[in-house]
Amino acid sequence: MDVIELLPRLQLLRFPVGQAYLWRDGDELTLIDAGPPGSGAAVDALAGTLGRIRRIVLTHFHWDHVGGAGELAAATGAEVLAHHLDAPVVRGEVPGPPPVFEDWERPLHAEALRHLPQGDFVRPPKVTELSDGEVLDFGGEAHVLHIPGHTHGSIAVHLPEYGVLFTGDAVAASPVDGAVMLGVLNLDRAQAVASFHRLAALDADLACFGHGDPVIGGASAALRRSADTYGPDH
């Protein structure tokens, strides 16, 4: 796990597949996504040097984002939160629907699977279910936005006081040139595009993606420029 400081109170945690973010309010920590299965111990060790993980906010149910949540919740007592449409998948009660692949995405998916542990993992037994418009008690006020498309229950988290936006996999940065782009491996492309436009309309200086380098400075403008290129046929 690589650790990159983005702000004095915000660190990016990068894994072989995907990434998470650790936000600090004094000695109270909030984890945005939890990394793939097997990542819990490394995240817990890092967090222990800074404070206590109070909550784990999951942007969606995919393994590279929720795999460490159960292990971390058991170790720290942290509350796990996810949108009510994805929560049953996070708990392991139902299988998650697979993406609707575009042909060029299949090799990307196969490569990601190659780097993820196989078999099931520790699931959090309890998940607090979220809805659009809720406000969570960290980062000043953390606004929850339901942004379906990547999964039915994908969410973003916006911290207006700090100009920070966590997009989950609704938006990504290209591994080739770092350009802001629509996230891949979506369930519903039309919904994903609409969600991208919703996020681009927010006021954010720093945009933190589930995959790829964050946009540091002028994030809203970068998201708007990219979102404007996406339509039903793009």
DOLO-187272 format. One record per residue (C-alpha): residue in one letter; residue number from 0; z, y, x. Coordinates in steps of 0.25 Angstrom, whole numbers, plus 5000, padded with zeros to 4 digits. Layout:
% DOLO-187272
+---+-----+------+------+------+
! r !   k !   c3 !   c2 !   c1 !
+---+-----+------+------+------+
! a ! NUM !    Z !    Y !    X !
...
+---+-----+------+------+------+
END
This chain:
% DOLO-187272
+---+-----+------+------+------+
! r !   k !   c3 !   c2 !   c1 !
+---+-----+------+------+------+
! m !   0 ! 5000 ! 5000 ! 5000 !
! d !   1 ! 4996 ! 5014 ! 5005 !
! v !   2 ! 5004 ! 5026 ! 5002 !
! i !   3 ! 4998 ! 5040 ! 5001 !
! e !   4 ! 5006 ! 5052 ! 4998 !
! l !   5 ! 4998 ! 5061 ! 4988 !
! l !   6 ! 5009 ! 5071 ! 4985 !
! p !   7 ! 5024 ! 5072 ! 4990 !
! r !   8 ! 5028 ! 5064 ! 4977 !
! l !   9 ! 5015 ! 5055 ! 4975 !
! q !  10 ! 5010 ! 5044 ! 4983 !
! l !  11 ! 4998 ! 5035 ! 4982 !
! l !  12 ! 5000 ! 5020 ! 4984 !
! r !  13 ! 4987 ! 5013 ! 4988 !
! f !  14 ! 4985 ! 4998 ! 4986 !
! p !  15 ! 4974 ! 4989 ! 4990 !
! v !  16 ! 4969 ! 4991 ! 4975 !
! g !  17 ! 4973 ! 5004 ! 4968 !
! q !  18 ! 4985 ! 5013 ! 4970 !
! a !  19 ! 4997 ! 5019 ! 4964 !
! y !  20 ! 5005 ! 5032 ! 4965 !
! l !  21 ! 5020 ! 5035 ! 4967 !
! w !  22 ! 5025 ! 5048 ! 4961 !
! r !  23 ! 5039 ! 5053 ! 4965 !
! d !  24 ! 5048 ! 5062 ! 4957 !
! g !  25 ! 5060 ! 5063 ! 4966 !
! d !  26 ! 5065 ! 5049 ! 4969 !
! e !  27 ! 5058 ! 5044 ! 4956 !
! l !  28 ! 5045 ! 5037 ! 4958 !
! t !  29 ! 5033 ! 5034 ! 4948 !
! l !  30 ! 5022 ! 5024 ! 4952 !
! i !  31 ! 5009 ! 5026 ! 4946 !
! d !  32 ! 5003 ! 5012 ! 4946 !
! a !  33 ! 5009 ! 5001 ! 4954 !
! g !  34 ! 4999 ! 4995 ! 4963 !
! p !  35 ! 4994 ! 4981 ! 4963 !
! p !  36 ! 5002 ! 4968 ! 4962 !
! g !  37 ! 5011 ! 4966 ! 4974 !
! s !  38 ! 5012 ! 4981 ! 4977 !
! g !  39 ! 5026 ! 4983 ! 4971 !
! a !  40 ! 5034 ! 4981 ! 4983 !
! a !  41 ! 5026 ! 4991 ! 4992 !
! v !  42 ! 5027 ! 5002 ! 4981 !
! d !  43 ! 5042 ! 4999 ! 4979 !
! a !  44 ! 5045 ! 5000 ! 4994 !
! l !  45 ! 5037 ! 5014 ! 4994 !
! a !  46 ! 5044 ! 5019 ! 4982 !
! g !  47 ! 5058 ! 5015 ! 4987 !
! t !  48 ! 5056 ! 5025 ! 4998 !
! l !  49 ! 5054 ! 5037 ! 4988 !
! g !  50 ! 5062 ! 5034 ! 4976 !
! r !  51 ! 5062 ! 5024 ! 4964 !
! i !  52 ! 5050 ! 5020 ! 4955 !
! r !  53 ! 5054 ! 5025 ! 4941 !
! r !  54 ! 5041 ! 5021 ! 4934 !
! i !  55 ! 5027 ! 5015 ! 4936 !
! v !  56 ! 5016 ! 5021 ! 4928 !
! l !  57 ! 5004 ! 5011 ! 4927 !
! t !  58 ! 4990 ! 5018 ! 4925 !
! h !  59 ! 4984 ! 5005 ! 4920 !
! f !  60 ! 4986 ! 4990 ! 4920 !
! h !  61 ! 4977 ! 4985 ! 4932 !
! w !  62 ! 4984 ! 4977 ! 4943 !
! d !  63 ! 4982 ! 4986 ! 4954 !
! h !  64 ! 4990 ! 4997 ! 4946 !
! v !  65 ! 5001 ! 4988 ! 4939 !
! g !  66 ! 5003 ! 4977 ! 4949 !
! g !  67 ! 5015 ! 4982 ! 4956 !
! a !  68 ! 5022 ! 4988 ! 4943 !
! g !  69 ! 5030 ! 4975 ! 4939 !
! e !  70 ! 5035 ! 4973 ! 4953 !
! l !  71 ! 5039 ! 4988 ! 4955 !
! a !  72 ! 5045 ! 4989 ! 4941 !
! a !  73 ! 5054 ! 4976 ! 4944 !
! a !  74 ! 5058 ! 4982 ! 4958 !
! t !  75 ! 5061 ! 4996 ! 4954 !
! g !  76 ! 5063 ! 4996 ! 4939 !
! a !  77 ! 5052 ! 5006 ! 4937 !
! e !  78 ! 5046 ! 5008 ! 4923 !
! v !  79 ! 5032 ! 5004 ! 4921 !
! l !  80 ! 5023 ! 5012 ! 4912 !
! a !  81 ! 5008 ! 5010 ! 4908 !
! h !  82 ! 5000 ! 5014 ! 4896 !
! h !  83 ! 5003 ! 5005 ! 4883 !
! l !  84 ! 4989 ! 4999 ! 4883 !
! d !  85 ! 4990 ! 4994 ! 4898 !
! a !  86 ! 5005 ! 4991 ! 4897 !
! p !  87 ! 5003 ! 4976 ! 4891 !
! v !  88 ! 4993 ! 4973 ! 4903 !
! v !  89 ! 5003 ! 4979 ! 4913 !
! r !  90 ! 5014 ! 4970 ! 4907 !
! g !  91 ! 5005 ! 4958 ! 4908 !
! e !  92 ! 5005 ! 4955 ! 4893 !
! v !  93 ! 4990 ! 4956 ! 4892 !
! p !  94 ! 4978 ! 4956 ! 4902 !
! g !  95 ! 4972 ! 4969 ! 4905 !
! p !  96 ! 4957 ! 4970 ! 4901 !
! p !  97 ! 4947 ! 4970 ! 4913 !
! p !  98 ! 4939 ! 4981 ! 4916 !
! v !  99 ! 4925 ! 4983 ! 4911 !
! f ! 100 ! 4917 ! 4982 ! 4924 !
! e ! 101 ! 4905 ! 4990 ! 4928 !
! d ! 102 ! 4897 ! 4982 ! 4937 !
! w ! 103 ! 4900 ! 4990 ! 4950 !
! e ! 104 ! 4915 ! 4989 ! 4947 !
! r ! 105 ! 4916 ! 4973 ! 4948 !
! p ! 106 ! 4916 ! 4973 ! 4963 !
! l ! 107 ! 4927 ! 4984 ! 4963 !
! h ! 108 ! 4936 ! 4975 ! 4954 !
! a ! 109 ! 4933 ! 4963 ! 4962 !
! e ! 110 ! 4938 ! 4970 ! 4975 !
! a ! 111 ! 4950 ! 4975 ! 4968 !
! l ! 112 ! 4954 ! 4962 ! 4963 !
! r ! 113 ! 4952 ! 4956 ! 4978 !
! h ! 114 ! 4964 ! 4966 ! 4982 !
! l ! 115 ! 4973 ! 4963 ! 4970 !
! p ! 116 ! 4983 ! 4951 ! 4970 !
! q ! 117 ! 4979 ! 4940 ! 4960 !
! g ! 118 ! 4988 ! 4935 ! 4949 !
! d ! 119 ! 4998 ! 4942 ! 4940 !
! f ! 120 ! 5009 ! 4951 ! 4945 !
! v ! 121 ! 5023 ! 4956 ! 4941 !
! r ! 122 ! 5021 ! 4964 ! 4928 !
! p ! 123 ! 5031 ! 4975 ! 4923 !
! p ! 124 ! 5038 ! 4969 ! 4911 !
! k ! 125 ! 5040 ! 4983 ! 4905 !
! v ! 126 ! 5029 ! 4994 ! 4904 !
! t ! 127 ! 5032 ! 5007 ! 4897 !
! e ! 128 ! 5019 ! 5010 ! 4889 !
! l ! 129 ! 5013 ! 5024 ! 4890 !
! s ! 130 ! 5003 ! 5032 ! 4881 !
! d ! 131 ! 4994 ! 5043 ! 4884 !
! g ! 132 ! 5002 ! 5057 ! 4884 !
! e ! 133 ! 5015 ! 5052 ! 4889 !
! v ! 134 ! 5023 ! 5059 ! 4900 !
! l ! 135 ! 5031 ! 5052 ! 4910 !
! d ! 136 ! 5042 ! 5057 ! 4918 !
! f ! 137 ! 5037 ! 5059 ! 4932 !
! g ! 138 ! 5029 ! 5069 ! 4940 !
! g ! 139 ! 5033 ! 5080 ! 4931 !
! e ! 140 ! 5027 ! 5074 ! 4919 !
! a ! 141 ! 5017 ! 5062 ! 4920 !
! h ! 142 ! 5007 ! 5062 ! 4909 !
! v ! 143 ! 5001 ! 5049 ! 4905 !
! l ! 144 ! 4986 ! 5049 ! 4901 !
! h ! 145 ! 4980 ! 5037 ! 4894 !
! i ! 146 ! 4966 ! 5035 ! 4901 !
! p ! 147 ! 4960 ! 5022 ! 4896 !
! g ! 148 ! 4947 ! 5017 ! 4902 !
! h ! 149 ! 4952 ! 5010 ! 4915 !
! t ! 150 ! 4961 ! 5002 ! 4906 !
! h ! 151 ! 4965 ! 5004 ! 4892 !
! g ! 152 ! 4979 ! 5009 ! 4896 !
! s ! 153 ! 4976 ! 5017 ! 4908 !
! i ! 154 ! 4984 ! 5030 ! 4911 !
! a ! 155 ! 4984 ! 5042 ! 4920 !
! v ! 156 ! 4996 ! 5050 ! 4924 !
! h ! 157 ! 4996 ! 5065 ! 4925 !
! l ! 158 ! 5006 ! 5073 ! 4932 !
! p ! 159 ! 5002 ! 5088 ! 4928 !
! e ! 160 ! 5014 ! 5094 ! 4936 !
! y ! 161 ! 5009 ! 5088 ! 4949 !
! g ! 162 ! 4994 ! 5088 ! 4946 !
! v ! 163 ! 4993 ! 5073 ! 4948 !
! l ! 164 ! 4985 ! 5063 ! 4940 !
! f ! 165 ! 4986 ! 5048 ! 4941 !
! t ! 166 ! 4973 ! 5042 ! 4935 !
! g ! 167 ! 4975 ! 5027 ! 4937 !
! d ! 168 ! 4961 ! 5020 ! 4937 !
! a ! 169 ! 4955 ! 5030 ! 4928 !
! v ! 170 ! 4950 ! 5038 ! 4940 !
! a ! 171 ! 4948 ! 5033 ! 4954 !
! a ! 172 ! 4943 ! 5038 ! 4967 !
! s ! 173 ! 4930 ! 5032 ! 4973 !
! p ! 174 ! 4933 ! 5023 ! 4985 !
! v ! 175 ! 4920 ! 5027 ! 4991 !
! d ! 176 ! 4921 ! 5042 ! 4991 !
! g ! 177 ! 4934 ! 5046 ! 4984 !
! a ! 178 ! 4927 ! 5052 ! 4972 !
! v ! 179 ! 4934 ! 5052 ! 4959 !
! m ! 180 ! 4929 ! 5042 ! 4949 !
! l ! 181 ! 4931 ! 5035 ! 4936 !
! g ! 182 ! 4940 ! 5023 ! 4938 !
! v ! 183 ! 4933 ! 5009 ! 4938 !
! l ! 184 ! 4936 ! 4996 ! 4931 !
! n ! 185 ! 4938 ! 5002 ! 4918 !
! l ! 186 ! 4940 ! 4996 ! 4904 !
! d ! 187 ! 4932 ! 5007 ! 4897 !
! r ! 188 ! 4924 ! 5016 ! 4904 !
! a ! 189 ! 4922 ! 5026 ! 4893 !
! q ! 190 ! 4937 ! 5027 ! 4892 !
! a ! 191 ! 4938 ! 5028 ! 4907 !
! v ! 192 ! 4929 ! 5040 ! 4908 !
! a ! 193 ! 4936 ! 5047 ! 4897 !
! s ! 194 ! 4949 ! 5045 ! 4904 !
! f ! 195 ! 4943 ! 5050 ! 4917 !
! h ! 196 ! 4940 ! 5063 ! 4909 !
! r ! 197 ! 4954 ! 5064 ! 4904 !
! l ! 198 ! 4960 ! 5063 ! 4917 !
! a ! 199 ! 4950 ! 5073 ! 4923 !
! a ! 200 ! 4954 ! 5084 ! 4913 !
! l ! 201 ! 4969 ! 5084 ! 4918 !
! d ! 202 ! 4974 ! 5093 ! 4929 !
! a ! 203 ! 4977 ! 5086 ! 4941 !
! d ! 204 ! 4977 ! 5089 ! 4956 !
! l ! 205 ! 4979 ! 5075 ! 4961 !
! a ! 206 ! 4973 ! 5062 ! 4955 !
! c ! 207 ! 4978 ! 5049 ! 4958 !
! f ! 208 ! 4969 ! 5037 ! 4955 !
! g ! 209 ! 4972 ! 5022 ! 4955 !
! h ! 210 ! 4961 ! 5020 ! 4965 !
! g ! 211 ! 4956 ! 5029 ! 4976 !
! d ! 212 ! 4961 ! 5042 ! 4982 !
! p ! 213 ! 4968 ! 5052 ! 4974 !
! v ! 214 ! 4962 ! 5066 ! 4972 !
! i ! 215 ! 4971 ! 5076 ! 4978 !
! g ! 216 ! 4968 ! 5090 ! 4974 !
! g ! 217 ! 4959 ! 5094 ! 4962 !
! a ! 218 ! 4960 ! 5081 ! 4955 !
! s ! 219 ! 4956 ! 5086 ! 4942 !
! a ! 220 ! 4943 ! 5092 ! 4946 !
! a ! 221 ! 4939 ! 5079 ! 4954 !
! l ! 222 ! 4942 ! 5071 ! 4941 !
! r ! 223 ! 4934 ! 5080 ! 4933 !
! r ! 224 ! 4922 ! 5080 ! 4942 !
! s ! 225 ! 4922 ! 5065 ! 4942 !
! a ! 226 ! 4925 ! 5063 ! 4927 !
! d ! 227 ! 4913 ! 5072 ! 4923 !
! t ! 228 ! 4904 ! 5062 ! 4930 !
! y ! 229 ! 4908 ! 5051 ! 4920 !
! g ! 230 ! 4902 ! 5049 ! 4907 !
! p ! 231 ! 4899 ! 5036 ! 4899 !
! d ! 232 ! 4887 ! 5033 ! 4907 !
! h ! 233 ! 4892 ! 5036 ! 4921 !
+---+-----+------+------+------+
END
